[in-house]
Amino acid sequence: MTITAAVDGSALHNPGPAGWCWYIDDSCWAAGGWKEGTNNRGELTALAELLRATAHIPDEPLFVLCDSQYVINSVTKWMPGWKRKGWKKRDGKPVLNVDILQDIDQLLVGRNIHLEWVKGHSGHDMNEAADQRARAAATAYQKGTAVPEGPGFGGAGSRGQTNAAQANAAPTKTTSAAPISEPKAPKTATFEQEGLFDLAADTTVAPEDAAKEALTVFRRAAHRAEQGNARALKALLNDALGADLPVPDGLSDAEHELRVEGTTATAQFTTDGWVGLAVWDLSQAVGKATGSARLLGWNVGRS
């Protein structure tokens, strides 16, 4: 089952009191922060902590909504070159936030993750929820109050931050709580393993596979909406043509016909009483180790 999550970071004055958050729903999220940090460190840490919190279920695909082009480009475009150059940029200067980036690189091993850019502060429910919680954490560090850490994954409490984050974090009232026993990460995510971009295997994505993944994500989001949680579905539909059209109950189980032409995929859904059509742009997912399809349009009518 695909896990849909949003990640976000916040910094007051940037740099200043900072926070991070990953968010799946109101009963499954975590947040933290520092007395002094940047927005980019918050964004990166949110992704790292989401990967860490789900490390015990590495076979579950992750569909991550992120409003930071810096994070997406760092993970999908720039990291391989940085690693080849010893974590240095083209001009020879050290890469910023290298500690968290190296952590993410290790946590990505063996994971199936798709990053989807969303415009911040534009009404995406899940993005807004993550942003509010990251800002609340930053505000708590600014005021010296207890940080709202969230229930974590499966209600087990929030994960600890990355080593670097812990070193910079200020003590709060919540740090005296009894330690929480977390499931150990699988071997594919331990630091003894090679990083994601050291893998010799071909990790590129074929158009057909990208289309199937997009279809799965859409069906899962529709199923969650049928159960009363429409956040993921709204996020997928937000920028698509026909976003205001209804997605009828039963889509997750409806018969479908999936077609792929170049980097465009279409799926026609049919069930009693209605027909639906979804169209995706696969260009950001095809031929890449990390990326995701974008829902371009949705239409539905009576059959």
Residue, then its C-alpha position, 0 to 999 in steps of 0.5 A: m500500500t502506498i503511503t502518502a505524506a507531506v514534509d515541510g520545514s519552517a524557520l523564523h527569521n531564517p536562520g532562527p528558531a526552526g522546525w520540521c514536520w512530516y504528516i500523513d494524517d491527524s493521527c500520524w505525524a511527527a515534528g521537531g526543531w532547533k533553537e537555531g536553524t534554517n528553512n532548508r535544514g527543516e525541509l531536509t530533516a522532515l524527509a529524513e525523519l519520514l524515511r526513518a519513521t517508515a524504515h520498518i516497512p521498506d516495501e511500502p512505496l512512499f509518495v511524498l508531497c514537498d514544496s521545496q524545489y531545493v529538497i527535490n533537486s538535491v535528492t533527484k538531481w544534484m546528489p550523485g554529482w556531489k557524491r562523486k566530488g566528495w560532497k563538494k559543489r561544482d565550484g569546489k565549496p562544501v555542500l551545505n547541510v551535508d550531514i542531513l543529505q548523507d543521512i537521507d542518502q543512506l535512508l533511501v537505500g532499498r526504498n521506493i519513494h516518489l517526490e511530488w512538488v506542490k506549491g506552498h501556501s496554496g491550499h494543499d491540505m496535507n502541505e498546510a498541515a505539515d507547514q502548521r506543525a513545523r511552524a508550531a515547533a519553531t515557535a515553541y523553540q522561540k518561546g522556550t515551551a514544550v515542542p508538539e512532537g506528534p504521535g509519530f508513525g502508528g502512534a509510537g511517538s515521534r522519532g528522534q532527529t538526525n544526529a546533527a539535529q540532536a546536537n543543535a537542539a535545545p532541551t525542552k520539557t519533552t526531553s525528559a520523557a522515557p525513551i520510546s522503543e522503536p523498531k530497528a531499521p532493516k539492513t537496507a537502510t543501515f549505514e553499513q550499506e552503500g548509498l542510493f547512488d552507489l547502487a549498480a542496478d538499473t533503478t530507472v523507471a519505465p513508462e509503463d511502471a510509472a503509469k502503474e504507480a500513478l494509477t496505484v497512488f490515485r486508487r489509494a487516495a480515492h480509497r482513503a477519501e471513501q473512508g473519510n480522509a480526502r487530503a491525499l486525493k485533494a492534493l493529487l487533484n489540486d492542479a489538475l483540470g477538472a479538479d472540482l469534479p467529483v470522484p465517485d465512491g467505488l473508484s478504488d475497485a472500478e474496472h479500468e483500462l490503462r494506456v501509455e503513449g510516450t510520457t502520457a498515461t490515461a486510465q478509463f474507469t468504468t462501474d455502475g452508473w459512471v465513467g471516469l478518465a484520468v490523464w498523467d504526465l509521466s515525464q518527471a518519473v520516466g527514466k529516473a531513480t526518483g520522481s513522480a507522475r503528475l495528474l493533468g486532468w480528471n473527468v467523470g460522467r454518467s454511463 
